């Protein structure tokens, strides 16, 4: 794990503060009802797209995500940090969303009636 602090905070003495003991991270698991609702929305959409972000970088996710894209035949784009989750050679790859406006990826986003966000982490959301 890497912890980065501003210089003024990092220079302060921590004193005798106890460390948080290591513990297993809990992964959120959606209910079967939530999964069914999401799948119904995806299948009912006329032009859906998947937004692949930073949190997808868990190694075990890439094969499942690639299978999802192929099975559902959902076009997808990624953020800079979401690159590599599904190969760019996929017929469903729209490109990488950048900070520019009015490019072909953004036109696809504007056209979509449903966007499935995969791997959202608040650290990557800096747009207003």
C-alpha positions in Angstrom: 0.0 0.0 0.0 1.1 3.5 -0.7 0.1 6.5 1.3 0.9 10.0 0.1 0.5 13.0 2.3 1.1 16.7 1.8 4.6 17.7 3.0 3.3 19.7 6.0 1.3 16.8 7.2 4.0 14.3 6.6 6.5 16.4 8.6 4.3 16.3 11.7 5.0 13.9 14.6 2.4 11.1 14.9 3.0 10.5 18.6 1.7 7.3 20.1 -1.3 6.9 17.9 -2.0 3.2 17.5 -1.8 1.7 14.0 -4.8 0.2 12.5 -4.3 -3.6 12.3 -4.2 -5.2 8.9 -7.6 -6.7 7.9 -9.2 -8.3 4.9 -10.8 -5.9 2.5 -14.5 -6.5 2.0 -15.7 -6.5 -1.5 -19.2 -5.3 -2.1 -21.5 -8.0 -3.5 -24.8 -6.8 -5.0 -28.1 -8.6 -4.2 -29.6 -10.9 -6.9 -32.4 -8.4 -7.3 -29.9 -5.6 -8.0 -28.1 -7.7 -10.6 -31.5 -8.6 -12.3 -32.5 -4.9 -12.4 -29.2 -3.9 -13.9 -29.3 -6.7 -16.5 -32.9 -5.7 -17.4 -31.8 -2.1 -17.9 -28.8 -3.1 -20.1 -30.9 -5.5 -22.3 -33.7 -2.9 -22.7 -31.4 -0.1 -23.8 -31.3 0.9 -27.5 -27.8 2.1 -27.4 -25.9 1.3 -24.2 -22.2 1.8 -23.6 -19.9 0.7 -20.8 -17.5 3.2 -19.1 -14.5 1.3 -17.9 -12.6 3.1 -15.2 -9.6 2.8 -12.8 -11.2 0.4 -10.3 -11.4 -2.3 -13.0 -7.7 -2.9 -12.5 -8.2 -5.9 -10.3 -6.4 -8.7 -12.3 -9.3 -11.2 -11.9 -11.8 -8.8 -13.5 -10.3 -8.5 -17.0 -11.4 -12.0 -18.3 -14.9 -11.6 -16.9 -15.2 -8.0 -18.3 -14.0 -9.2 -21.7 -16.6 -12.0 -21.6 -19.3 -9.5 -20.6 -18.5 -7.2 -23.5 -18.6 -10.0 -26.0 -21.7 -11.7 -24.6 -23.8 -8.5 -24.2 -22.2 -6.9 -27.4 -22.0 -3.7 -25.5 -19.8 -0.9 -26.9 -17.3 0.4 -24.3 -14.9 3.2 -23.8 -12.4 3.7 -21.0 -10.8 6.4 -19.1 -7.0 6.8 -19.1 -6.8 4.7 -15.9 -9.2 2.1 -17.3 -7.1 1.1 -20.3 -6.4 -2.6 -20.8 -9.4 -4.1 -19.1 -10.7 -5.2 -22.5 -8.3 -5.2 -25.5 -8.6 -2.2 -27.9 -8.8 -4.7 -30.7 -12.3 -5.6 -29.7 -15.0 -4.7 -32.2 -16.9 -3.0 -29.4 -14.1 -0.6 -28.4 -15.0 3.1 -28.8 -11.8 4.6 -27.6 -10.5 6.4 -24.6 -12.4 9.3 -23.1 -10.2 12.3 -22.7 -10.7 15.8 -21.4 -11.3 17.1 -24.9 -14.9 17.8 -26.0 -16.9 16.8 -29.0 -14.7 13.9 -30.2 -16.3 10.6 -31.4 -16.2 9.0 -27.9 -18.1 11.9 -26.5 -20.6 11.7 -29.3 -21.2 8.1 -28.4 -21.7 9.1 -24.8 -24.2 11.8 -25.8 -26.1 9.2 -27.9 -26.2 6.5 -25.3 -29.5 5.9 -23.5 -27.7 3.9 -20.8 -24.1 4.0 -19.6 -22.8 1.2 -17.4 -19.9 2.4 -15.3 -17.5 -0.3 -14.3 -14.7 0.4 -11.8 -15.8 3.9 -10.6 -13.5 5.3 -8.0 -14.1 8.8 -6.7 -10.4 9.7 -7.1 -10.9 9.5 -10.8 -13.9 11.8 -10.9 -12.6 15.3 -11.2 -14.9 16.9 -13.7 -17.5 19.4 -12.5 
